[in-house]
């Protein structure tokens, strides 16, 4: 894999506000000027809206499980049960790549044991 592996016992915590829409998909709100207090103040002064990141079914399932107590292994098991037509190895690679991207974007924090 391109990304460093994440320990199967790692837990992931969401760092951004989000909501679930009527179809069960997740919309994540990312501050357009970053999460610093200065960025938030400037955005409030100029009434800049947050970016709205709409996740697909799989991304939404992962996001909902990033509660700071569910392990990576449990998230993978849930995905395998929810998407039985997907190859487990492909699911694992997609999950790890997704979490690395979200971690780099500061959308989530990955805590390894």
HELIX and SHEET records of a PDB file:
HELIX    1   1 UNK A   37  UNK A   45  1                                   9    
HELIX    2   2 UNK A   57  UNK A   65  1                                   9    
HELIX    3   3 UNK A   72  UNK A   82  1                                  11    
HELIX    4   4 UNK A   88  UNK A  104  1                                  17    
SHEET    1   A 3 UNK A  67  UNK A  71  0                                        
SHEET    2   A 3 UNK A  11  UNK A  14 -1                                        
SHEET    3   A 3 UNK A 108  UNK A 111 -1                                        
SHEET    1   B 3 UNK A  17  UNK A  20  0                                        
SHEET    2   B 3 UNK A  26  UNK A  30 -1                                        
SHEET    3   B 3 UNK A  51  UNK A  54 -1                                        
END                                                                             
